[in-house]
Amino acid sequence: MHPVFATAPAASAIPITFATKATWEAISAGIPGEARRFALANAFTAKPGAYLALPGADGKIAQIIFGLDDESSRHCDPFRPGELPGLLPPGVYRFANAPHDTRLATLAFALGSYRFSRYRKSEMPDVGLVPSDGIDVAAISRMADAATLARDLINTPSNDMGPEELAIAAQQLAERFGAGFNCIVGEDLKQQNFPLIYAVGMASPRAPRLIDLNWGDPAHPKVTLVGKGVCFDSGGLDLKPSAGMLIMKKDMGGAANVLALAQMVMDARLKVRLRVLIPAVENAVSGNAFRPLDIFRSRKGTSVEIGNTDAEGRLVLADALALACEDKPDLLIDLGTLTGAARVALGPDLPPFYTNDEKLALDLARFAKQENDPLWRLPLWPGYDAWLDSKVADINNAPSGTFAGSITCALFLQRFVEGAKTWLHVDIYGWTPSAKPARPEGGECQAARAIFGLLGERYG
């Protein structure tokens, strides 16, 4: 159970009453006289995010009033209660009435209690929540714990989260759930035919590697997760400007979220044969760095011309996807922090996803809404496929021009998917630029909850 959840009797917990501007008048009418006058004296109007602690006759907190968005608002954030852990005085609390969605509000409370404290002492909110009746605390804890894993991995700076450290995190997860674990390191990548992964990572003194985790009954449907694990991205010889390099510790966000998703799958014991593949590299600059217009033969046999060394994520994913397809999975999913174009199109909070499976697309959109884990489908538009053509190789990793960058990246990856029954690609950001309810600034768990909901429905 997530540490924010308390087992104290509900009657002893301080009640939290949710109000909106529309409901505040009726709610305030039911508050005892002195406390109601206190609320009026504080000019409380239940605007979204407004917080007020009402005193009892004994001077202790009698209840908390917290403002939510009106249901008719242009944007009604079901995670608004995620602000509470940072506002409440120490104590144990309960929901006195229902917020817009009690399950999501409970999850938001847990997500909002997250603090990254590896390098500086951080005051953890000394608050507990007694879950409402009917809430599946184990399911909520599973999601919150997975988000903690993803956030911690992404927030850890690259000096302490290189390819080796990422592999150690994956190995620890494998050991926790009794999964098989293998890791191909350095020169062995060349010998075992992973030339693109090796090419991207060979300039760094921290050896590239391919992480491979297996779990579950081999007789169950094969679900393979592939996560981009670029532990720092300088851009390579096509060097990023300093502003573009500033948060590149998050470029392994795909790997972090794949591990978070795998943790949920294994913890819930879904009936799948799970495989997790993570190409873990650092895209560094040195005398042996790969160069623009270099050509490499991929694992699949496709020759790839390097149009830009800063389009390295799709290269390492290409070899990993080719390996995954050799196993002919029923469902192949890859996540990566891949393109700035996706952020230009949809912003940091709304990752695009790509698939040619219409039912999968509809189901995933449904779970994205249900779990408040936003995703938006973009097309694998075949008319742009020719943009990947090279005059000297089978394909170029970075077409010239600035149009449809996220789509052309997805089309590039599609060239390496052959043998999987269904493929899903998600171009995540993995970062919250400024804090929002339940979403502290920093590394973020994106797409994993929505995908887990889909997997749970299909294989639970």
C-alpha positions in Angstrom: 0.0 0.0 0.0 1.3 3.5 -0.9 2.6 5.2 2.2 0.1 8.1 1.9 -2.8 5.8 2.7 -3.8 5.4 6.3 -5.6 2.6 8.0 -7.0 4.8 10.9 -10.8 4.6 11.5 -12.5 7.0 9.2 -14.4 8.6 12.1 -11.1 9.8 13.6 -9.9 11.4 10.4 -10.3 15.1 9.6 -13.0 15.5 6.9 -12.2 17.2 3.6 -15.3 18.8 2.0 -15.1 19.5 -1.7 -17.0 22.6 -2.9 -17.4 24.5 -6.2 -18.6 28.1 -6.7 -21.9 26.6 -7.6 -22.2 24.4 -4.5 -20.5 26.6 -1.9 -23.7 28.4 -0.8 -25.5 25.1 0.0 -22.4 23.6 1.7 -21.7 26.7 3.8 -25.3 26.7 5.0 -24.6 23.3 6.7 -21.5 24.5 8.5 -21.9 25.3 12.2 -22.3 29.0 13.0 -18.9 30.0 14.2 -17.0 28.0 11.5 -19.3 29.5 8.9 -18.6 33.0 10.1 -14.9 32.2 10.0 -15.2 31.1 6.3 -17.1 34.3 5.5 -14.6 36.4 7.3 -11.9 34.8 5.1 -13.9 35.6 2.0 -13.8 32.0 0.9 -15.6 31.4 -2.4 -14.5 27.9 -3.3 -12.6 28.9 -6.4 -10.6 26.0 -7.9 -7.6 25.2 -5.6 -8.8 27.4 -2.7 -8.2 25.9 0.7 -9.5 26.7 4.1 -9.1 24.9 7.5 -12.1 25.5 9.7 -11.5 25.5 13.5 -13.6 23.6 16.0 -14.6 24.7 19.4 -11.5 23.0 20.9 -9.2 25.0 18.6 -8.3 21.9 16.5 -9.1 21.6 12.8 -12.7 20.6 12.4 -12.7 20.2 8.6 -11.0 21.3 5.4 -12.9 23.0 2.6 -11.3 22.7 -0.8 -12.4 24.3 -4.0 -12.9 22.3 -7.2 -13.6 23.3 -10.8 -17.3 23.7 -11.6 -18.4 20.8 -13.7 -19.5 23.3 -16.4 -16.0 24.8 -16.5 -14.1 24.8 -19.8 -11.5 22.6 -18.1 -12.5 20.5 -15.1 -9.3 18.9 -13.7 -10.0 15.6 -11.9 -6.5 15.8 -10.4 -7.2 19.1 -8.6 -7.2 17.3 -5.2 -3.5 16.4 -5.9 -2.7 19.9 -4.5 -3.9 18.9 -1.0 -0.8 17.0 0.3 1.2 20.2 -0.2 -1.4 22.3 1.6 -2.6 20.3 4.6 -1.2 20.4 8.1 0.1 17.1 9.4 -2.7 14.7 10.2 -4.9 12.0 8.8 -7.8 13.0 6.5 -10.8 11.6 4.6 -13.1 12.8 1.9 -16.3 13.9 3.5 -18.1 14.2 0.1 -17.4 13.0 -3.4 -15.2 15.0 -5.7 -15.8 14.9 -9.4 -14.2 11.4 -9.6 -13.3 9.8 -6.2 -10.9 7.2 -7.7 -8.9 9.8 -9.7 -9.0 12.2 -6.7 -7.5 9.4 -4.5 -4.8 8.7 -7.1 -4.1 12.4 -7.4 -3.7 12.7 -3.6 -1.0 9.9 -3.8 0.7 11.4 -6.9 0.7 14.8 -5.3 2.6 13.5 -2.3 5.7 12.7 -4.4 8.9 14.5 -3.5 12.4 13.9 -5.1 14.8 13.9 -2.2 17.9 12.0 -3.3 20.2 15.1 -3.1 18.5 17.5 -0.8 16.4 16.9 2.2 12.8 17.4 1.2 10.0 17.7 3.7 7.6 14.8 2.8 4.0 15.8 3.5 3.1 14.3 6.9 -0.4 13.6 5.8 -2.4 10.4 5.4 -5.6 9.7 3.6 -8.2 7.1 4.7 -9.5 5.9 1.3 -13.2 6.2 0.7 -15.4 3.0 0.7 -15.2 1.1 -2.6 -11.8 2.4 -3.6 -9.4 -0.3 -4.8 -6.4 0.8 -2.7 -4.1 -1.8 -4.2 -4.8 -0.6 -7.7 -4.3 3.0 -6.8 -1.1 2.2 -4.9 0.2 0.2 -7.9 -0.2 3.2 -10.2 1.3 5.7 -7.7 4.3 3.5 -7.0 4.9 3.1 -10.7 4.8 6.9 -11.1 7.3 7.2 -8.3 9.7 4.8 -10.1 9.4 6.7 -13.4 9.8 10.1 -11.8 12.8 9.1 -9.7 14.6 7.6 -12.7 14.0 10.7 -14.8 14.8 13.2 -12.1 18.1 11.5 -11.3 20.9 13.5 -13.2 22.9 11.8 -15.8 26.1 11.6 -13.8 24.2 9.1 -11.6 21.9 7.7 -14.2 24.0 6.5 -17.1 23.5 3.3 -19.1 24.9 1.1 -16.4 22.8 2.6 -13.6 19.6 2.3 -15.8 20.5 -1.4 -16.3 20.9 -1.8 -12.6 17.4 -0.3 -12.0 15.9 -2.7 -14.5 17.8 -5.6 -12.9 16.5 -4.7 -9.5 12.9 -4.6 -10.9 13.5 -8.0 -12.5 14.8 -9.5 -9.2 11.8 -8.1 -7.3 9.3 -10.0 -9.5 11.4 -13.0 -10.3 11.9 -12.0 -14.0 14.7 -13.1 -16.2 17.3 -10.5 -17.0 20.1 -10.2 -19.6 22.2 -7.3 -20.7 24.4 -7.0 -23.8 27.2 -4.5 -23.2 29.7 -2.5 -25.4 31.6 -4.4 -28.1 29.2 -7.4 -27.7 26.5 -5.2 -29.3 28.5 -5.2 -32.5 29.2 -8.9 -32.3 25.6 -9.8 -31.7 24.3 -7.5 -34.5 23.0 -4.3 -32.8 25.0 -1.8 -35.0 22.7 1.2 -34.5 22.7 1.0 -30.7 26.5 0.6 -30.7 27.0 3.5 -33.2 24.9 6.0 -31.1 26.6 5.0 -27.8 30.2 4.4 -28.9 31.5 7.9 -28.3 30.8 7.8 -24.6 33.2 6.3 -22.1 30.0 4.8 -20.5 29.4 1.7 -22.7 26.1 1.3 -24.5 24.0 -1.7 -23.7 20.7 -3.5 -24.5 18.6 -4.4 -21.5 16.4 -7.5 -21.9 13.8 -8.5 -19.2 11.4 -11.5 -19.5 8.5 -12.4 -17.2 5.4 -14.5 -17.2 4.1 -17.8 -18.6 5.4 -18.4 -22.1 2.0 -19.8 -23.1 0.4 -16.4 -22.5 0.1 -13.7 -25.2 3.4 -12.0 -25.9 3.5 -8.3 -25.0 6.8 -6.6 -25.7 7.7 -3.1 -24.4 10.5 -1.1 -25.9 11.8 2.1 -24.2 14.2 4.7 -25.4 17.1 4.8 -22.9 19.2 7.7 -24.0 20.6 8.7 -20.6 21.9 12.0 -21.9 21.6 13.5 -25.3 24.2 16.1 -26.3 22.9 15.9 -29.9 26.2 14.3 -30.9 28.2 16.2 -33.5 25.0 18.0 -34.5 25.3 19.5 -31.1 22.3 20.9 -29.3 22.4 24.5 -28.0 22.7 24.8 -24.3 19.0 25.6 -23.8 18.1 22.4 -25.7 20.5 20.3 -23.7 19.4 21.6 -20.3 16.9 18.8 -19.4 18.3 16.0 -21.5 18.7 13.9 -18.5 15.0 13.1 -19.2 15.9 11.6 -22.6 15.6 8.1 -21.0 12.0 8.9 -20.1 10.7 6.2 -22.5 12.8 3.6 -20.6 11.6 4.9 -17.3 8.0 4.8 -18.3 8.4 1.3 -19.8 9.8 0.1 -16.5 6.9 1.7 -14.6 4.5 0.0 -17.0 6.3 -3.3 -16.5 6.1 -2.9 -12.7 2.4 -2.5 -12.9 2.0 -5.5 -15.2 4.0 -7.8 -13.0 2.5 -6.5 -9.8 -1.0 -7.1 -11.1 0.1 -10.5 -12.5 -1.5 -9.9 -15.8 -1.7 -13.0 -18.0 1.0 -12.1 -20.5 4.4 -13.2 -21.5 6.1 -9.8 -20.9 9.4 -8.8 -22.5 11.1 -5.4 -21.9 13.8 -4.1 -24.2 15.7 -1.0 -23.4 18.6 0.3 -25.6 20.6 2.3 -23.0 23.2 4.8 -24.4 24.7 8.2 -24.0 24.8 10.3 -27.1 28.2 12.0 -26.5 30.8 13.9 -28.5 34.3 12.5 -29.0 36.8 11.7 -31.8 34.9 8.4 -32.6 31.4 9.8 -32.5 29.2 8.9 -35.4 28.9 11.6 -38.0 26.3 13.2 -40.3 26.1 11.2 -43.6 27.7 8.1 -42.0 25.8 4.9 -43.1 25.2 1.9 -40.9 23.6 -1.4 -41.6 20.8 -2.0 -39.0 20.0 -5.3 -37.3 17.1 -5.7 -39.7 19.5 -5.3 -42.6 18.3 -1.9 -43.7 21.0 0.6 -44.4 20.6 3.9 -42.6 22.1 7.2 -43.6 22.6 9.6 -40.7 20.9 12.8 -41.7 21.3 14.2 -38.2 23.1 12.8 -35.1 20.5 14.4 -32.9 17.8 12.0 -34.3 19.5 9.2 -32.3 16.5 7.9 -30.4 14.9 6.4 -33.4 18.2 4.7 -34.3 18.5 2.8 -31.0 14.8 1.9 -31.1 15.2 0.6 -34.6 17.5 -2.2 -33.5 15.5 -3.0 -30.4 12.2 -3.1 -32.5 13.8 -5.5 -35.0 14.9 -7.8 -32.2 11.4 -7.6 -30.6 9.8 -8.6 -34.0 11.9 -11.7 -34.3 9.9 -13.0 -31.4 6.6 -12.2 -33.2 4.8 -10.5 -30.3 1.0 -10.2 -30.1 1.4 -6.6 -29.0 4.5 -4.5 -29.5 4.6 -1.1 -27.7 7.4 1.5 -27.8 7.8 4.7 -25.8 10.3 7.4 -26.3 11.0 11.1 -25.8 11.6 11.4 -29.5 10.7 14.7 -31.2 10.4 18.3 -30.4 7.9 18.3 -33.2 5.4 16.4 -31.0 5.7 19.2 -28.4 5.2 21.9 -31.0 2.1 20.1 -32.2 0.5 19.0 -28.9 2.5 20.6 -26.1 4.1 18.8 -23.1 1.0 17.3 -21.6 -0.5 15.5 -24.6 1.7 12.8 -26.2 0.8 11.6 -29.7 0.4 7.9 -30.4 0.5 6.0 -33.6 -1.0 2.6 -34.6 -2.8 1.1 -37.6 -5.0 -1.0 -35.3 -8.3 0.8 -35.1 -9.6 -1.1 -32.1 -6.4 -0.5 -30.2 -6.6 3.2 -31.0 -10.2 3.5 -29.7 -9.5 1.4 -26.6 -6.3 3.4 -25.8 -8.2 6.8 -26.2 -10.9 5.5 -23.9 -8.4 4.6 -21.2 -6.4 7.8 -21.6 -9.5 9.7 -20.7 -10.5 7.2 -17.9 -7.1 7.4 -16.2 -6.6 11.2 -16.9 -3.4 10.2 -18.7 -3.9 12.2 -21.9 -3.0 10.8 -25.4 -3.9 11.9 -28.9 -3.7 9.8 -32.0 -1.7 11.1 -35.0 -1.6 9.2 -38.4 1.1 7.0 -39.9 0.6 9.1 -43.0 1.9 7.0 -45.9 2.2 10.1 -48.2 5.2 11.3 -46.0 7.0 7.9 -46.2 9.0 9.0 -49.3 10.5 11.8 -47.2 12.7 9.2 -45.6 14.3 8.2 -48.9 18.1 8.4 -49.2 20.1 8.7 -52.4 22.8 6.4 -51.1 21.1 4.1 -48.5 17.8 2.4 -47.9 16.6 5.2 -45.5 17.6 8.5 -43.9 17.1 8.9 -40.2 16.2 12.7 -40.4 14.5 14.1 -43.5 15.4 17.7 -44.4 12.8 20.3 -43.7 10.7 21.0 -40.6 7.3 19.5 -41.4 5.6 16.6 -39.6 8.7 15.6 -37.6 6.8 13.3 -35.2 5.0 11.6 -38.0 8.2 11.0 -40.0 9.9 9.6 -36.9 7.0 7.1 -36.5 7.2 6.2 -40.1 11.0 5.6 -39.7 10.3 3.2 -36.8 7.5 1.5 -38.8 10.2 0.4 -41.3 11.7 -1.8 -38.6 8.4 -3.4 -37.4 7.7 -6.7 -39.1 6.2 -9.7 -37.5 4.3 -8.1 -34.6 0.6 -8.6 -34.8 -0.1 -5.1 -33.5 2.3 -2.1 -32.9 1.8 1.0 -30.8 4.3 3.9 -30.8 4.0 6.8 -28.3 6.1 10.0 -28.5 6.1 11.2 -24.9 7.7 14.2 -23.3 8.3 12.6 -19.9 8.5 16.0 -18.1 6.3 18.5 -16.4 7.7 22.0 -17.1 5.7 23.7 -14.4 3.9 22.1 -11.5 0.2 21.2 -11.8 -2.1 19.4 -9.4 -0.7 15.9 -8.7 2.1 16.6 -11.2 5.2 18.2 -9.6 7.7 19.9 -11.8 10.2 17.4 -13.2 10.1 13.9 -14.5 6.7 12.5 -15.3 5.0 9.2 -15.8 3.2 9.6 -19.2 1.1 7.0 -21.1 1.9 4.2 -18.7 -1.3 4.3 -16.8 -3.5 4.5 -19.9 -1.6 1.5 -21.5 -1.8 -0.5 -18.3 -5.6 0.1 -18.2 -5.8 -1.3 -21.8 -3.6 -4.3 -20.9 -5.6 -5.0 -17.8 -8.8 -5.1 -19.7 -7.3 -7.4 -22.3 -5.2 -9.7 -20.2 -6.4 -9.3 -16.6 
